[in-house]
Amino acid sequence: MNDNNRVTELEDQNKDSSLNVTLVTVVIPTYNRAKFITRAIDSILKQTTPNWKLLIVDDGSKDKTKEVVERYLQDPRIRYVRLNKNKGVCYALNHALSLVDTKYFSQLDADDWYEKNTLKVCLKKMEKASEQTAVVYGHEKVWRLEKNGKIKFLNEKKKREINSNYEFITYHPMIYPRFYRTSALRKVGGWSSQVPQNGRYAEDRQILLKLADEHKFKLINKSLYNRLKHSSNNSRIENRKKYASVTRYLYEEALKRWGDKYKAEFKWVGGRLKVGRLIKK
């Protein structure tokens, strides 16, 4: 074997070994989602890349979540942590952040599920991105739970690239999946429960606004996430005022952090309080 062939062989071996490194932990924060969580877990087991960890943080569920999850715990990649008391999704995610030991942290809501290639595609995008990229995301498919217990496909929601922090302020849709760089989450201090409603709502908007301070978001032009609409979604009608108090606070605090140059003009969009436009002070 000549030297050139030896170098090529070594490079191939290194490349193959890197594929066996677990770079991502999928975190499922859950509270009373026993009837949904099986689909979420199964979607991780079906991923085209086998190199992942799954951390399920049960925020004090009172249903049969523990019994459902225990059936999966023979898989050494899956870990289940149950909190003694329900403290809200921000607390649960921060607890997860303290346990995650992988380069990336990907959130999956317990009533949703990933496409088969979600982790592979997100990993590829993140590994090529600069350290300034804190999160990658794609398009989402929206489903509805029917009265007969079956799920019905509604539509595909295409997202666009978010190019600046101010652009995110006026960008109304939420982004899915939220595939984070773990170091970026730690740099901004993770999620806070010291906000209106004690961190029980709008955890997604909160952390993204914090990351937007000095990080970038990158779009993947593929559908990577499946979101289920049902009667017990946190965003249901009776929680609208709670969400409104949280989002108003989060937007105003972000604008202050970014130099207090703009005032937010709020409006209701689809039953949710959003920023219609930014007015220069």
C-alpha positions as YAML, in Angstrom:
chain: A
units: angstrom
residues:
- id: 1
  name: MET
  ca: [0.00, 0.00, 0.00]
- id: 2
  name: ASN
  ca: [1.43, 3.37, -0.97]
- id: 3
  name: ASP
  ca: [1.35, 6.41, 1.30]
- id: 4
  name: ASN
  ca: [-1.55, 8.07, -0.57]
- id: 5
  name: ASN
  ca: [-3.76, 5.01, -0.15]
- id: 6
  name: ARG
  ca: [-2.82, 4.80, 3.54]
- id: 7
  name: VAL
  ca: [-3.85, 8.43, 4.10]
- id: 8
  name: THR
  ca: [-7.16, 7.86, 2.30]
- id: 9
  name: GLU
  ca: [-7.84, 4.78, 4.41]
- id: 10
  name: LEU
  ca: [-7.12, 6.65, 7.63]
- id: 11
  name: GLU
  ca: [-9.38, 9.50, 6.59]
- id: 12
  name: ASP
  ca: [-12.19, 7.05, 5.86]
- id: 13
  name: GLN
  ca: [-11.72, 5.42, 9.26]
- id: 14
  name: ASN
  ca: [-11.84, 8.78, 11.01]
- id: 15
  name: LYS
  ca: [-14.95, 9.73, 9.07]
- id: 16
  name: ASP
  ca: [-16.66, 6.47, 9.99]
- id: 17
  name: SER
  ca: [-15.77, 6.82, 13.67]
- id: 18
  name: SER
  ca: [-17.18, 10.36, 13.78]
- id: 19
  name: LEU
  ca: [-20.53, 9.00, 12.64]
- id: 20
  name: ASN
  ca: [-20.69, 6.94, 15.84]
- id: 21
  name: VAL
  ca: [-20.35, 9.97, 18.11]
- id: 22
  name: THR
  ca: [-23.61, 10.98, 19.76]
- id: 23
  name: LEU
  ca: [-23.96, 14.71, 19.15]
- id: 24
  name: VAL
  ca: [-27.59, 15.37, 20.04]
- id: 25
  name: THR
  ca: [-29.98, 14.87, 22.92]
- id: 26
  name: VAL
  ca: [-33.67, 15.12, 22.12]
- id: 27
  name: VAL
  ca: [-35.51, 16.54, 25.11]
- id: 28
  name: ILE
  ca: [-39.21, 15.88, 25.61]
- id: 29
  name: PRO
  ca: [-40.65, 18.01, 28.43]
- id: 30
  name: THR
  ca: [-44.02, 16.56, 29.33]
- id: 31
  name: TYR
  ca: [-46.95, 17.03, 31.66]
- id: 32
  name: ASN
  ca: [-50.02, 14.78, 31.50]
- id: 33
  name: ARG
  ca: [-49.39, 13.69, 27.91]
- id: 34
  name: ALA
  ca: [-49.58, 9.91, 28.38]
- id: 35
  name: LYS
  ca: [-52.01, 9.52, 25.48]
- id: 36
  name: PHE
  ca: [-49.72, 11.39, 23.08]
- id: 37
  name: ILE
  ca: [-46.13, 10.68, 24.06]
- id: 38
  name: THR
  ca: [-45.85, 7.25, 22.41]
- id: 39
  name: ARG
  ca: [-45.92, 8.82, 18.95]
- id: 40
  name: ALA
  ca: [-43.21, 11.30, 19.96]
- id: 41
  name: ILE
  ca: [-40.89, 8.59, 21.32]
- id: 42
  name: ASP
  ca: [-41.52, 6.28, 18.37]
- id: 43
  name: SER
  ca: [-40.54, 9.06, 15.98]
- id: 44
  name: ILE
  ca: [-37.11, 9.22, 17.65]
- id: 45
  name: LEU
  ca: [-36.68, 5.46, 17.50]
- id: 46
  name: LYS
  ca: [-37.38, 5.64, 13.75]
- id: 47
  name: GLN
  ca: [-34.70, 8.25, 13.03]
- id: 48
  name: THR
  ca: [-32.38, 7.50, 10.12]
- id: 49
  name: THR
  ca: [-29.42, 8.15, 12.39]
- id: 50
  name: PRO
  ca: [-29.15, 5.86, 15.44]
- id: 51
  name: ASN
  ca: [-26.75, 8.14, 17.30]
- id: 52
  name: TRP
  ca: [-28.94, 10.14, 19.65]
- id: 53
  name: LYS
  ca: [-29.94, 10.35, 23.26]
- id: 54
  name: LEU
  ca: [-33.50, 10.90, 24.42]
- id: 55
  name: LEU
  ca: [-34.21, 12.65, 27.71]
- id: 56
  name: ILE
  ca: [-37.82, 12.74, 28.88]
- id: 57
  name: VAL
  ca: [-38.45, 15.20, 31.69]
- id: 58
  name: ASP
  ca: [-41.80, 14.57, 33.34]
- id: 59
  name: ASP
  ca: [-42.96, 17.74, 35.07]
- id: 60
  name: GLY
  ca: [-44.93, 15.95, 37.80]
- id: 61
  name: SER
  ca: [-47.57, 14.27, 35.61]
- id: 62
  name: LYS
  ca: [-50.64, 12.86, 37.34]
- id: 63
  name: ASP
  ca: [-51.62, 10.52, 34.51]
- id: 64
  name: LYS
  ca: [-49.95, 7.29, 33.35]
- id: 65
  name: THR
  ca: [-46.96, 8.92, 31.68]
- id: 66
  name: LYS
  ca: [-44.50, 6.96, 33.81]
- id: 67
  name: GLU
  ca: [-46.09, 3.62, 32.90]
- id: 68
  name: VAL
  ca: [-46.07, 4.49, 29.20]
- id: 69
  name: VAL
  ca: [-42.44, 5.62, 29.18]
- id: 70
  name: GLU
  ca: [-41.14, 2.69, 31.25]
- id: 71
  name: ARG
  ca: [-41.80, 0.36, 28.30]
- id: 72
  name: TYR
  ca: [-39.03, 2.16, 26.38]
- id: 73
  name: LEU
  ca: [-36.37, 2.29, 29.07]
- id: 74
  name: GLN
  ca: [-34.65, -0.94, 28.00]
- id: 75
  name: ASP
  ca: [-33.09, 1.18, 25.27]
- id: 76
  name: PRO
  ca: [-29.92, 2.62, 26.87]
- id: 77
  name: ARG
  ca: [-30.25, 5.79, 24.77]
- id: 78
  name: ILE
  ca: [-33.47, 6.74, 26.58]
- id: 79
  name: ARG
  ca: [-33.56, 8.34, 30.02]
- id: 80
  name: TYR
  ca: [-36.63, 9.30, 32.05]
- id: 81
  name: VAL
  ca: [-36.55, 11.87, 34.85]
- id: 82
  name: ARG
  ca: [-39.64, 12.64, 36.90]
- id: 83
  name: LEU
  ca: [-39.88, 15.89, 38.86]
- id: 84
  name: ASN
  ca: [-41.75, 15.66, 42.16]
- id: 85
  name: LYS
  ca: [-43.81, 18.78, 41.59]
- id: 86
  name: ASN
  ca: [-45.19, 20.49, 38.51]
- id: 87
  name: LYS
  ca: [-43.21, 23.71, 38.05]
- id: 88
  name: GLY
  ca: [-43.77, 24.54, 34.40]
- id: 89
  name: VAL
  ca: [-42.07, 23.88, 31.10]
- id: 90
  name: CYS
  ca: [-39.26, 26.43, 31.61]
- id: 91
  name: TYR
  ca: [-38.21, 24.73, 34.82]
- id: 92
  name: ALA
  ca: [-38.37, 21.31, 33.15]
- id: 93
  name: LEU
  ca: [-36.24, 22.46, 30.21]
- id: 94
  name: ASN
  ca: [-33.68, 24.08, 32.48]
- id: 95
  name: HIS
  ca: [-33.44, 20.85, 34.43]
- id: 96
  name: ALA
  ca: [-32.86, 19.04, 31.14]
- id: 97
  name: LEU
  ca: [-30.17, 21.55, 30.20]
- id: 98
  name: SER
  ca: [-28.31, 20.73, 33.42]
- id: 99
  name: LEU
  ca: [-28.24, 17.04, 32.39]
- id: 100
  name: VAL
  ca: [-27.51, 17.26, 28.67]
- id: 101
  name: ASP
  ca: [-23.91, 16.36, 27.78]
- id: 102
  name: THR
  ca: [-24.12, 16.53, 23.98]
- id: 103
  name: LYS
  ca: [-23.19, 19.30, 21.58]
- id: 104
  name: TYR
  ca: [-26.79, 19.82, 20.52]
- id: 105
  name: PHE
  ca: [-30.15, 19.94, 22.32]
- id: 106
  name: SER
  ca: [-33.33, 19.41, 20.31]
- id: 107
  name: GLN
  ca: [-36.75, 20.02, 21.83]
- id: 108
  name: LEU
  ca: [-39.72, 17.84, 20.92]
- id: 109
  name: ASP
  ca: [-43.11, 18.51, 22.50]
- id: 110
  name: ALA
  ca: [-44.76, 15.36, 23.84]
- id: 111
  name: ASP
  ca: [-47.81, 15.69, 21.58]
- id: 112
  name: ASP
  ca: [-45.76, 16.20, 18.39]
- id: 113
  name: TRP
  ca: [-43.32, 14.07, 16.39]
- id: 114
  name: TYR
  ca: [-40.33, 14.29, 14.05]
- id: 115
  name: GLU
  ca: [-39.92, 13.20, 10.46]
- id: 116
  name: LYS
  ca: [-37.62, 10.18, 10.06]
- id: 117
  name: ASN
  ca: [-34.69, 12.27, 8.83]
- id: 118
  name: THR
  ca: [-35.10, 15.26, 11.18]
- id: 119
  name: LEU
  ca: [-32.04, 14.64, 13.32]
- id: 120
  name: LYS
  ca: [-29.79, 13.67, 10.40]
- id: 121
  name: VAL
  ca: [-30.71, 16.80, 8.44]
- id: 122
  name: CYS
  ca: [-30.40, 19.14, 11.43]
- id: 123
  name: LEU
  ca: [-27.06, 17.65, 12.46]
- id: 124
  name: LYS
  ca: [-25.68, 18.11, 8.95]
- id: 125
  name: LYS
  ca: [-26.82, 21.75, 8.89]
- id: 126
  name: MET
  ca: [-25.45, 22.56, 12.33]
- id: 127
  name: GLU
  ca: [-22.10, 20.87, 11.77]
- id: 128
  name: LYS
  ca: [-21.55, 23.07, 8.73]
- id: 129
  name: ALA
  ca: [-22.74, 26.26, 10.45]
- id: 130
  name: SER
  ca: [-20.63, 28.74, 12.37]
- id: 131
  name: GLU
  ca: [-20.55, 28.83, 16.15]
- id: 132
  name: GLN
  ca: [-22.76, 31.90, 15.96]
- id: 133
  name: THR
  ca: [-25.66, 29.76, 14.75]
- id: 134
  name: ALA
  ca: [-27.71, 28.87, 17.82]
- id: 135
  name: VAL
  ca: [-30.66, 27.09, 16.25]
- id: 136
  name: VAL
  ca: [-31.72, 25.46, 13.01]
- id: 137
  name: TYR
  ca: [-35.33, 24.84, 12.00]
- id: 138
  name: GLY
  ca: [-37.45, 23.79, 9.04]
- id: 139
  name: HIS
  ca: [-41.02, 23.68, 7.80]
- id: 140
  name: GLU
  ca: [-43.80, 21.95, 9.75]
- id: 141
  name: LYS
  ca: [-46.77, 19.74, 8.99]
- id: 142
  name: VAL
  ca: [-49.92, 20.49, 10.99]
- id: 143
  name: TRP
  ca: [-52.37, 17.79, 12.05]
- id: 144
  name: ARG
  ca: [-55.62, 17.80, 14.03]
- id: 145
  name: LEU
  ca: [-56.90, 15.19, 16.46]
- id: 146
  name: GLU
  ca: [-60.43, 14.21, 15.40]
- id: 147
  name: LYS
  ca: [-63.24, 13.12, 17.73]
- id: 148
  name: ASN
  ca: [-62.82, 9.53, 16.57]
- id: 149
  name: GLY
  ca: [-59.23, 9.54, 17.83]
- id: 150
  name: LYS
  ca: [-57.64, 9.63, 14.39]
- id: 151
  name: ILE
  ca: [-55.37, 12.42, 13.22]
- id: 152
  name: LYS
  ca: [-56.10, 14.45, 10.10]
- id: 153
  name: PHE
  ca: [-53.49, 16.28, 8.05]
- id: 154
  name: LEU
  ca: [-54.35, 19.99, 7.75]
- id: 155
  name: ASN
  ca: [-51.51, 21.72, 5.94]
- id: 156
  name: GLU
  ca: [-47.81, 22.34, 5.64]
- id: 157
  name: LYS
  ca: [-46.52, 25.60, 7.07]
- id: 158
  name: LYS
  ca: [-43.50, 26.92, 5.24]
- id: 159
  name: LYS
  ca: [-41.13, 29.11, 7.21]
- id: 160
  name: ARG
  ca: [-38.64, 31.69, 6.04]
- id: 161
  name: GLU
  ca: [-35.13, 32.65, 7.00]
- id: 162
  name: ILE
  ca: [-34.95, 35.02, 9.97]
- id: 163
  name: ASN
  ca: [-32.05, 37.38, 9.32]
- id: 164
  name: SER
  ca: [-31.99, 39.62, 12.40]
- id: 165
  name: ASN
  ca: [-33.20, 39.97, 15.96]
- id: 166
  name: TYR
  ca: [-35.65, 42.74, 15.03]
- id: 167
  name: GLU
  ca: [-37.00, 40.62, 12.21]
- id: 168
  name: PHE
  ca: [-37.77, 37.85, 14.70]
- id: 169
  name: ILE
  ca: [-39.76, 40.31, 16.84]
- id: 170
  name: THR
  ca: [-42.26, 40.80, 14.01]
- id: 171
  name: TYR
  ca: [-42.13, 37.21, 12.74]
- id: 172
  name: HIS
  ca: [-45.33, 35.65, 14.02]
- id: 173
  name: PRO
  ca: [-45.02, 31.89, 13.38]
- id: 174
  name: MET
  ca: [-43.13, 29.71, 15.83]
- id: 175
  name: ILE
  ca: [-40.23, 27.74, 14.42]
- id: 176
  name: TYR
  ca: [-39.99, 23.92, 14.53]
- id: 177
  name: PRO
  ca: [-38.02, 21.87, 15.26]
- id: 178
  name: ARG
  ca: [-35.88, 23.91, 17.60]
- id: 179
  name: PHE
  ca: [-32.51, 22.23, 17.23]
- id: 180
  name: TYR
  ca: [-30.19, 24.18, 19.53]
- id: 181
  name: ARG
  ca: [-26.47, 24.48, 20.07]
- id: 182
  name: THR
  ca: [-26.17, 23.49, 23.74]
- id: 183
  name: SER
  ca: [-23.36, 25.96, 24.45]
- id: 184
  name: ALA
  ca: [-25.56, 28.82, 23.18]
- id: 185
  name: LEU
  ca: [-28.38, 27.82, 25.52]
- id: 186
  name: ARG
  ca: [-25.97, 27.84, 28.45]
- id: 187
  name: LYS
  ca: [-24.42, 31.13, 27.39]
- id: 188
  name: VAL
  ca: [-27.80, 32.92, 27.67]
- id: 189
  name: GLY
  ca: [-28.65, 31.20, 30.96]
- id: 190
  name: GLY
  ca: [-31.28, 28.83, 29.61]
- id: 191
  name: TRP
  ca: [-34.95, 29.35, 30.37]
- id: 192
  name: SER
  ca: [-36.18, 31.57, 33.19]
- id: 193
  name: SER
  ca: [-39.17, 30.97, 35.44]
- id: 194
  name: GLN
  ca: [-38.85, 34.57, 36.72]
- id: 195
  name: VAL
  ca: [-41.30, 35.86, 34.11]
- id: 196
  name: PRO
  ca: [-45.09, 36.34, 34.09]
- id: 197
  name: GLN
  ca: [-46.93, 33.03, 34.68]
- id: 198
  name: ASN
  ca: [-43.72, 31.61, 36.22]
- id: 199
  name: GLY
  ca: [-42.39, 30.20, 32.96]
- id: 200
  name: ARG
  ca: [-45.39, 28.04, 32.15]
- id: 201
  name: TYR
  ca: [-46.09, 29.59, 28.75]
- id: 202
  name: ALA
  ca: [-44.20, 30.81, 25.66]
- id: 203
  name: GLU
  ca: [-40.95, 29.09, 26.61]
- id: 204
  name: ASP
  ca: [-40.14, 28.87, 22.91]
- id: 205
  name: ARG
  ca: [-40.46, 32.62, 22.32]
- id: 206
  name: GLN
  ca: [-38.53, 33.34, 25.52]
- id: 207
  name: ILE
  ca: [-35.43, 31.34, 24.67]
- id: 208
  name: LEU
  ca: [-35.38, 32.41, 21.03]
- id: 209
  name: LEU
  ca: [-35.52, 36.08, 21.96]
- id: 210
  name: LYS
  ca: [-32.61, 35.53, 24.35]
- id: 211
  name: LEU
  ca: [-30.63, 33.70, 21.67]
- id: 212
  name: ALA
  ca: [-31.45, 36.44, 19.14]
- id: 213
  name: ASP
  ca: [-29.40, 38.88, 21.24]
- id: 214
  name: GLU
  ca: [-26.23, 37.77, 19.48]
- id: 215
  name: HIS
  ca: [-26.85, 34.51, 17.64]
- id: 216
  name: LYS
  ca: [-28.17, 33.45, 14.24]
- id: 217
  name: PHE
  ca: [-31.07, 31.20, 13.22]
- id: 218
  name: LYS
  ca: [-30.77, 29.04, 10.09]
- id: 219
  name: LEU
  ca: [-33.61, 27.64, 7.99]
- id: 220
  name: ILE
  ca: [-33.60, 24.17, 6.44]
- id: 221
  name: ASN
  ca: [-35.87, 24.06, 3.40]
- id: 222
  name: LYS
  ca: [-37.58, 20.79, 4.36]
- id: 223
  name: SER
  ca: [-40.52, 19.71, 6.49]
- id: 224
  name: LEU
  ca: [-39.00, 18.28, 9.64]
- id: 225
  name: TYR
  ca: [-41.68, 18.55, 12.32]
- id: 226
  name: ASN
  ca: [-45.26, 17.37, 12.84]
- id: 227
  name: ARG
  ca: [-47.43, 19.47, 15.15]
- id: 228
  name: LEU
  ca: [-50.71, 18.19, 16.54]
- id: 229
  name: LYS
  ca: [-53.65, 20.46, 17.32]
- id: 230
  name: HIS
  ca: [-56.02, 19.19, 20.00]
- id: 231
  name: SER
  ca: [-58.35, 20.46, 22.71]
- id: 232
  name: SER
  ca: [-55.73, 20.41, 25.48]
- id: 233
  name: ASN
  ca: [-52.94, 22.30, 23.69]
- id: 234
  name: ASN
  ca: [-51.35, 24.89, 25.98]
- id: 235
  name: SER
  ca: [-52.26, 27.52, 23.39]
- id: 236
  name: ARG
  ca: [-56.02, 26.84, 23.70]
- id: 237
  name: ILE
  ca: [-58.47, 29.76, 23.93]
- id: 238
  name: GLU
  ca: [-58.69, 29.91, 27.74]
- id: 239
  name: ASN
  ca: [-54.94, 30.51, 27.97]
- id: 240
  name: ARG
  ca: [-54.82, 33.45, 25.55]
- id: 241
  name: LYS
  ca: [-54.61, 36.15, 28.20]
- id: 242
  name: LYS
  ca: [-51.85, 34.25, 30.00]
- id: 243
  name: TYR
  ca: [-49.84, 33.98, 26.79]
- id: 244
  name: ALA
  ca: [-50.47, 37.66, 26.09]
- id: 245
  name: SER
  ca: [-49.03, 38.77, 29.44]
- id: 246
  name: VAL
  ca: [-45.93, 36.65, 28.86]
- id: 247
  name: THR
  ca: [-45.26, 37.64, 25.26]
- id: 248
  name: ARG
  ca: [-45.77, 41.35, 25.91]
- id: 249
  name: TYR
  ca: [-43.20, 41.15, 28.71]
- id: 250
  name: LEU
  ca: [-40.74, 39.13, 26.62]
- id: 251
  name: TYR
  ca: [-40.89, 41.46, 23.62]
- id: 252
  name: GLU
  ca: [-40.54, 44.62, 25.71]
- id: 253
  name: GLU
  ca: [-37.61, 43.19, 27.66]
- id: 254
  name: ALA
  ca: [-35.86, 42.12, 24.46]
- id: 255
  name: LEU
  ca: [-36.24, 45.58, 22.93]
- id: 256
  name: LYS
  ca: [-34.73, 47.12, 26.08]
- id: 257
  name: ARG
  ca: [-31.77, 44.73, 25.87]
- id: 258
  name: TRP
  ca: [-31.23, 45.66, 22.23]
- id: 259
  name: GLY
  ca: [-30.75, 49.35, 22.98]
- id: 260
  name: ASP
  ca: [-34.31, 50.55, 23.66]
- id: 261
  name: LYS
  ca: [-34.51, 52.14, 20.20]
- id: 262
  name: TYR
  ca: [-37.97, 50.85, 19.31]
- id: 263
  name: LYS
  ca: [-41.42, 50.57, 20.81]
- id: 264
  name: ALA
  ca: [-43.60, 47.58, 19.95]
- id: 265
  name: GLU
  ca: [-47.08, 48.15, 18.56]
- id: 266
  name: PHE
  ca: [-49.08, 45.08, 19.56]
- id: 267
  name: LYS
  ca: [-52.03, 43.49, 17.77]
- id: 268
  name: TRP
  ca: [-54.06, 40.30, 18.04]
- id: 269
  name: VAL
  ca: [-53.38, 37.75, 15.30]
- id: 270
  name: GLY
  ca: [-55.32, 34.50, 15.30]
- id: 271
  name: GLY
  ca: [-56.14, 34.87, 18.97]
- id: 272
  name: ARG
  ca: [-52.54, 35.56, 20.01]
- id: 273
  name: LEU
  ca: [-50.89, 38.84, 20.93]
- id: 274
  name: LYS
  ca: [-48.16, 39.70, 18.42]
- id: 275
  name: VAL
  ca: [-46.00, 42.66, 17.46]
- id: 276
  name: GLY
  ca: [-47.53, 44.35, 14.44]
- id: 277
  name: ARG
  ca: [-44.66, 46.72, 13.87]
- id: 278
  name: LEU
  ca: [-41.79, 48.45, 15.58]
- id: 279
  name: ILE
  ca: [-41.94, 52.22, 16.02]
- id: 280
  name: LYS
  ca: [-38.69, 54.11, 16.38]
- id: 281
  name: LYS
  ca: [-38.53, 56.14, 19.58]
...
